[in-house]
Structures are given as C-alpha cells and as structure tokens.
Amino acid sequence: MGKFTFRLPDIGEGIAEAEIVTWHVKVGDRIEEDGRVADVMTDKATVEMESPVSGVVLEVAGEEGDMIAIGSPLVIIETDGEIAEDAHGSPAVAERIEMENPAADDADRVNSTAPAAAPDAPPEPAPAPAPALAQVAARASAPEAPHAKVLASPAVRARAKDLGVDLAQVKAAEDGRLRHADLDAFLAYSAGSGYRAAGTRAKDETIKVIGLRRRIAENMAASKRNIPHFSYVEECDVTALEELRAQLNSARGAKPKLTMLPLLNSAICRTLPQFPMLNARYDDEAGVVQRFGAVHLGMAAQTDAGLMVPVIRNAQDKNLWQLAAEIVRLAEAARTGSAKSDELSGSTLTVTSLGALGGVATTPVINRPEVAIIGPNRIIERPMFVPDGMGGERIAKRKLMNISISCDHRVVDGWDAASFVQALKRLIETPVLLLAD
C-alpha cells in the first residue's frame, strides 16, 4: 500500500486558483485510474479532474464552493501498490475543458453526492484525516436507486416526493431525463389548475451558491453596483413581421425554422450603424469607451446550469437563415456544456428573450462591460385602429410586442436610446426592408 497526493495541476495560463464545483468521490470511495475526482471552475471554464491512479480516497481538499490554489492537494488516495508519496499527476488530468454542463446535473450535486463507482471489494476503513485536510467531512450516503421507468436524478426525485408530484405525470423536455426545469414547468402549468397533492408542502432548503450560479451572482451584482441603468420600453406592431416569418418558413425547405429572434437580430444589426454608442464596451477603470464596427451579438440563454451568453460573431454579415442556424447551434452548445470559451465571451451587445414567458415589459440587467441590452417581450393580440385605405380608420386585430432596452447612462443618453428603439421599430414594422440589400 502507498499514498498518492493528487495536487491541482496548472489548468490554464494565469490561473492561480479554482473553485471546487462538484465532488464525484467522498472519503472511503474506491476510484479507478482515470476516474472522475471533481469538477473545478476557473474564471471561464469547468475542468474535469481525473485520478492518475487507482485506490481508496483517504482525504478530499474541501467542500463544493471552496477555492483551492494551483498545486495544493486535491485528494489523497491510498493505492494498491507502492507509489511516490507526492506527485502532481498532471499527465492523467483530463485535457477536455468545457463550460458548465447542464447534462451533468451540477445543480443537483449541491445538496447530494453522485453515487460512487461500485468497488471490486469492500474498502478498508479510511484512516483519520491529515491535519492539512482535517476539516473535510464525509459526504452523504448513496442516493436511492433510479426509478425503473422515469429517468431523474436523486435530487429531482427527492424534490418531487416532497412536493407530492408523481414524476410519471411530468414530461421531459429532452432526452427522456427529467430535470428541475421540467419539474418547474410542470408546477407552473399546474398552478393554474390548482394541482397540489393533499397534505404536502415544499420543504425548507438551504442551497449553497457555487460554480456558475456564483459567477452569475457576482457579475449581476457588479453590473448593478457599477452601472447607472435606465430602461426604455416601446410597443411595436409585429403583424407584418409575423406574416413575413410565416411566408419564409413555408418555403424554407431544409433551412432552419425562423423564430422571431433572427428577424429581430437582423433589424438590430441594420439599425446599429446609426447609433454606434450602443455597440460598445466601457472600461470604467481606464475611462475609455470602445465602439465596434462589427456586431458580436450576445444571446442570453437559460440552461440547467444557469444563464449563459453565447455570442454570434459578426452578426451583421449573416442573413436570416444563417442567424437562425447560429442561434440554434449556440443555444444547443450552451445547453449541453460544449460551448467553447471564445463562444462565450467578447459580445458587444446582448439580446435577452424569455420566449413564450415574455412578459409585458422587462428591465434587463446590462451584460458588463457592454453598455446596452435589448429585451423583446411576449407577442400579444389586441384590437387597434388602423387605416382603412379610404382616408378613415377601422378596428383590426394586430400582433403587438414591447421592446425593452436598458442602457449605461454614463455612455448612452436617454435621447439616443429612444431614437435607436424608434428606428428599430420603423424597420420592424416595415419588415420587407430586412430582405433588401
């Protein structure tokens, strides 16, 4: 028997420390060579740590949410054979670096530990922790066995049980696996019909804010703390735009289906050259505003892991179908955690849409260091007075959508924001111009 100290390796230039996002092992678990030890997060990426050796975990270096310095012990493993007492194990570290993976259910592991791999033989009792890691506690016991028909994580099952929800009634949004988002959607839908199992209520929970959720919290707090926001909302008649969208979709062939977003993005790109102060980033420490000729459009996307903002590079050069394809591709990459670091940074203006949830109006928070963010809202139908073609007016059913914009008042004046939205409105309400060269 020997002891192997697996230290956190150098996982990127300039990285001094990383956050422990998820433990895949606990004290007493047996781990095989190349088995997953933990996921750690740097400023922009989550990295899988894999064990260079096989053995039994004696000690782990902290709890989820703790920061650990490069070169510090991550885990100590009792190996089957003799091995060097202290080694870095860097050759066996996973080389694949990816953003938070919703499919890995990191959020589920905040309050529960993933089941450990079944050992070949019962491990010997782990010795007492060494002084350097003495504060580390053993993880919770293994969760209940998965249901025979419904695929869901232990945390989702536990939450559904507490709420009195039969998971067989909940529809999975993707790949047959139920997630918290599916349960939330079911509860939101059921609220209107008064669904609630008799004698049940939600339990009190304390959830540690770690990983991507903590990054989001820090970024949003910094944005609101440092940027004097103001918001402006305007109503747009999108009846003609929706008709154009339907016509284009009816003849799209193998092209991706057009939603409202590609049309709106195209209109934004065509309007921005008149208002360059909106396609900009503000370095408040240097006191410098950098305006951009190209539009690198951030698309806020909600994932199981939290809010991400993949970026459409040079959106101004793409037609409607190319924009639609990029939106689908980047949303899928964000959802599955396969988005690359450069696909999640460098935006010059962000669009955030809640889709069908929409709302009448929103006041979105700026994606710092950008100076503006645009939020399309839900499309509703209302009667309106419209020209009757004979010099008078008639009442007609129209499709209306509010467009919200939040701006950094240090850089953008209210007049400029309002003028931009009015110019955008004229283009949206005359959508044939989107097809003009």
N, C-alpha and C positions, 0 to 999 in steps of 0.2 A: 504493500500500500504506500501511496505517496500523496502529497498535497500539491495542487496546482492553483496558483493565483492568476486568475484571468483579469488583466487590467484593461480599462477602457482605452482602446487604441486611438491614434490620431485619425480622425474621420473627416478631416477637411482642413484646407489651408486657413489659418487664422482662427480655428475653433479651439477655445480654451476649456470649455465645459459643455455638458449636455444634460438634458433633463430625462430622468427615467420616466417613460410614459407607461410602459406595460411590462410586468414581470411574467415570464412564461414558466418559471420554476419557483419553488419555495424550498426552504431548508428541509432536507430529508428526501427530496426527489432524486431519482436517478435520471441522468441525462446522457444521451449518446453523443458521440463526436458529430459535429455539425448540427446538433440540435439547437433549437432556438432558446436563448437565455433571456433576452429582454429586448424591447424596442426603446431606443433613446432618440430624443429630438434635439436637433440643433436649431439655429435661427430659422431655417427654411425647410429642413428635411427630417424625415424619420429614418433611422438606420436600424436594421436588424442585427443584433449581436448573436453570433453562433459560437458554440463551445468548440474549442480546438481539441478537446479530449472527452473521453467517456468517464463517468464516475458518479458519485453521490454528492449533492450540493451540501456543503457544510455551512456556508455563510453567504448572505447577499448584502449588497452595499447600501441599502436604504429602501425607502418606500416610494411608491409611484408619486411623482411630483417633485421628488428631491433632485437637486442639481449635483452632478459629480464631475470632478475635474479630469481632464485627459491624463492618463497614466495612473489614475487611482484604481485600487482593487474594485472590480465589479462583482465577481463571485469567487469563492474559494471552493475547489472541488477535490474530494478525496478520490484518487484514481485507483484503478485496479492493479496497476503496476508501478514500479518506481519511475519518477519523472522529476524534472528540475523543480526545485521548491518555488521558484519565482520566475515567471515568464510572461511575455505580453500576448503571445498567441495571435499576433496580427495576421499571419498568413491565412488563418482559418476564418477571419472575420468576413461576413457577407459583404460582397462588393456592390450589391444592388442597393442603391439609395433611392428612396421614393418618398412622396408626401404621405401624410396620414391616410391609411387605407380603411375606408368605411367597412369593407368586407371583413376586416379583421375584428370588428366589434370592439374597438379600443374603449369606447364609452362603456360597454358592458363590463369591462375589466376594472373600472374604477372601484367598484364595490365587490368584485368577485374575481377569483383567480381561475385562469383557464386550467382544465384538467391536465395533470401531468401524464407523460407517457408511462404506460404500464411497465414496471420493472421486470427484468427477467427473473429476479429473485428478491425476496424481501430485503431491503437495505438494512445495514447495521445502524443502530441508533447514532444519530449525529452527535458529536462532542459539543461541549459548551462553546458559544461564540468567542472569538478572539477579542481582546479589548478594542481593537480598531473598529470592529463592527458590532460592538456589544449591544447597541440599541436596536438591532434588527429583530423583528418579531416574525414568527412563523405565520404563513398565510392561512386563509380559511380552508376548511376541508373541501374535498371534491364535491362539485355540484351534482344534482340529481341527473340520472340518465336521461338522454333525449327521448322525446315522445316518438312513438312508432310511426306516426303519420305526419305530424306537424313539425317542421324544422324551425327551431328557435333557440336562441342562446339561453342559458340558465337565468340570466338577469331578466330577460324578456318574460320567461315563464313565471318567475317569481313575482314580477310586477303584475302580470295578468291575473295570477292567482289572488294577489292582494286586492285587486280591483273586481274580482269576481267575473272576469271575462273569459269566455270559452274561446281558446285560440282557434278552434275549428271554424269559428264564425268570422275570423279575421282574414282578409285577403292579402297575400304578399304582393308588394309592388313589383318585385323582380326575383328571379331565380328560385322561387318557391320558399325562400327563407324569410321568416318573419323577423322584423326589426322593430325597434322602439318607434320609428317613424310610422310604420304600418299600424301599430297599436294606437299611436296618437291620432292618426287619420280615422281609425275606427271609432275612437272615443268622441272625436269632434263630430263625426257624422251621426253617431248615436245620441249625442246630447240633445239634438232637435227632436228626437222621437222619445226622449225620456228614458232611454235604456240605462238600467243600473240593476245589478244583481242585488237581491234582498239581503239586508244585513251586512253589506260590505262597504268598506271605505278605503281610500288610499292611505297608506301608512306614511308616517313622517320619515324623511330621509335627509341625511347629510352627505352631500356629494362633493368630493374634493375637486377643485378646478385645476386641471393639469393639462399638459400637452397642448394640442391645437386650441382647445377651448380657452386655456390661459392666454395663449398668444392673441386670440381674438379679443379677449377682455382687455389686455394691455394696450392693443392697438386702438380699440374704440375709445378707451379712457384717454389715451394720449391725443386722439383726434379732437374729442370734445373739450379737453382741457386746454389745448393749444390753439385751436382754430375757432374764431368767432363765426359760427354758422348763421346763415339766413336762408330761408326757403321761399320758393315762389311756386304757385300752382296755377295751371291754366287748363281749361276744358277744350278738347279738340273733337271735332266731328270726324269719326273714322269710318263712316258708312262707305264712302267711295274706296277707301283703303282696303276695307274688308272685302268689297266686291272684287277689287283687283287681285287680292290674295286668292280668292276662290277661283277666279279665272286662271291664274297662273298654276294653281295646284291641279286644276282639272286637266291641264296639258303638260304636266311635269315629267311624265314618263318615269325614267329611272332616277330622276333628280330627287334630292331630299325634300320632304314636305315643308312648305313655308309656314312658319308661325308669324306672329306679329313682330317678333324681335328682329329678324333680318331686315324687314321693311323699315322699322324704326332706326336700326343701326345705320342703314344706308342714308336715311334722311339726316341723321346726326352728322355723318361724315360729310355730306354735301353742304350742311349749314355752317360747320365749324370754321372754314376758311375766312368767313366774315367776322368771326369772333375768336381770334387766336388766344385771347387771355383765358379762355375756358379750357383749351387743350394745353395745359401747362402743369408744372410742378413747382412748389415753393419750398426753397431751402431757407427755413426761418433762422437758422443759426448763422448762415452766411449772408442773409438778407438778399437773396438772389431768386428771381423768377425765371425759370427756363421754359420758353414756349417751344412747341414742337410742330414741325410741318406735317409729319406722319401722325396718323391716329392709331395708337395702340390701345384698343378698346378693352377695358376690363369688364368681364361678365360675372357678376356676383352669383355664385351657385351654392345652394344649400345641400350639404351632404350629411351622411350619418355622423361623420366626424366633426362637423361644424362648417362654418361659412368659408368658402374659398373663392378666389377671384382669378380664374384663368384668363389669359389675355389673347385677344385676336390681334396679331401683328399686322400692321399696315392695312387696317380695315378699309381705308379709303380706296385701295386698289382692287377690292373684291366686289363682284357682282352679288346679286341677291342669293343665288344658289350657292356660291362659294361661302358667303356669310352663314347661310343656313347649315352647310356642311361643317364649318368650323365650330359653330355653336354646339352642334350635336357631338362632335368629336371631343371638344374640350370639356363639355359637361360630363361626358362618359369617363374621360380621364380623371377628372376631379372626383367623381363618384367612386371609381374603383381604386383610386390612390395611385394611378400610373402616370399622373401628370409630372412632367419634368420641372426642375427648378426654374428654368428660364421661361416656362409657360405659365408660371405663377408670379411673375414679377415684371416690372417695367411698364405698367399701364400708365397712360397719360390722362385718361378719363374713364369713369366706370359707369355702367348701367346696371341697375338692380331692379329686378322684377319679381313680384310674388306670384306671378302666374294667375291662376284662377282665384286665389285668395285675394289678390289685388288690393282691395280696399278703395275707398273713395279718394283718399289723398294720403300721401306719406311724406315724412320729413327725414329722408335718409341721411346717414352719417357719412361724411366725406372719407374716402379711402386715402389717408395721408401718405405721401406728401402732395397728392393731387389737389386741385383747387375747386373741383365741382364733381357732383354725382347726379345722375338722372334716373328718375324712377317712374316708369309707366305704371298706371294703375288699372283696375278692372274695367272692362268694357261693359257698359250698361245701355239698355234701350229706353228712350224717353220720347214723348211727343214733342215736337218743336215746330215753330213757324218757319216755313221755307218758301222761297219764291215759287209762284205757280206758273211762271212763264208768260203771264199776261199782264205783268205790272203789279200784281197783287201778291197775296200770301195764302198759303194753305197749311193745314196741320198734317205732319207726316211723322212716321216712326223713324228715329235716327239712332245710330250707334255712337255713343259718346265715351270718351276716355280722358281722364285727367292726367296731365304730365306734371310731375313734381321735379324740382331741381333744388339742390342745396349747394351753396357756394361759400367759399372762403372770403369773408368781407374785407380781408386785408389786401386781396388781389383783385377781386371782382366786385364791381359796384352793382347795386340793385337795378339800375337802368340797363346795364349790359346784360344781366341775367334775363330780365324781362324781354329785352329786344331779341336775344337769342331764342327764347322759347316762342315768341311771336313769329319769328322767321321759320322756326321748325314747324309750327302749327300750319303756316301757309303751305309748306311743302307737303305735310301730311294730308291736308285737306285737298290738295291737287296732286294725287299720287302718280299721275301719268308722268310727272317730271322726274320721278325716280328711275324711269326707263330711258330718259333722254341722255344723250352723251354730253 
